[in-house]
């Protein structure tokens, strides 16, 4: 179950979202639109490895968002799908 403080980032969903089944999507959405609390929750819930996996594999996050996380984690540009 998503915390109340994060539910507004999933405006099109009225019910609960399966946190494990849709973890990639949840992280994508929070990386793109989330605030500090949302990112902190995602890190605590899923861990850095999962966030890095999403940054590398997502086609939906913007190049700007990807670049922020690329710099933060020291990733190579060619590792990030949406930047290639």
C-alpha positions in Angstrom: 0.0 0.0 0.0 1.3 3.4 -1.0 1.7 5.9 1.9 -0.8 8.8 1.8 1.9 11.3 1.1 2.8 9.5 -2.2 -0.6 8.6 -3.5 -1.1 11.9 -5.3 1.7 11.0 -7.7 -0.5 8.1 -9.0 -3.5 10.3 -9.8 -5.0 7.9 -12.3 -5.3 5.0 -9.8 -8.1 4.9 -7.3 -7.3 1.6 -5.6 -4.1 0.2 -4.2 -1.1 -0.6 -6.4 0.8 -3.9 -5.9 4.1 -2.5 -4.6 6.2 -5.5 -5.8 4.5 -6.3 -9.1 4.6 -2.7 -10.2 7.9 -1.6 -8.6 9.5 -0.5 -11.8 6.6 1.7 -12.7 6.3 3.1 -9.2 10.0 4.0 -9.1 9.8 5.6 -12.6 6.9 7.7 -11.6 8.5 8.8 -8.3 11.9 9.6 -10.0 10.1 11.7 -12.6 7.5 13.5 -10.5 8.3 12.8 -6.9 9.5 15.1 -4.2 12.2 14.5 -1.6 9.8 12.5 0.6 8.7 10.3 -2.3 12.3 9.6 -3.4 13.3 8.8 0.2 10.4 6.4 0.5 11.4 4.7 -2.8 15.0 4.3 -1.6 13.9 2.9 1.7 11.4 0.5 0.2 13.3 -0.7 -2.9 17.0 0.2 -2.3 19.6 1.9 -4.4 20.2 -1.1 -6.7 16.5 -1.1 -7.8 16.6 2.6 -8.4 19.7 2.3 -10.5 18.1 -0.6 -12.5 15.1 1.7 -13.3 17.4 4.6 -14.2 19.3 2.4 -16.6 16.3 0.6 -18.1 13.5 3.1 -18.3 12.3 4.5 -21.5 9.8 6.8 -19.8 11.8 9.0 -17.5 13.0 12.2 -19.1 16.6 12.8 -20.2 16.8 15.5 -17.5 15.7 13.1 -14.7 18.1 10.4 -16.1 20.9 12.9 -16.1 20.4 13.8 -12.5 20.6 10.2 -11.4 23.4 9.4 -13.8 25.5 12.1 -12.1 24.3 11.1 -8.6 25.3 7.5 -9.1 28.2 8.0 -11.4 26.7 6.0 -14.2 27.9 6.0 -17.8 25.7 7.6 -20.4 25.7 4.5 -22.6 24.2 2.5 -19.7 21.1 4.6 -19.6 18.4 3.6 -22.1 16.6 6.9 -22.4 19.8 8.8 -23.1 20.7 6.6 -26.1 
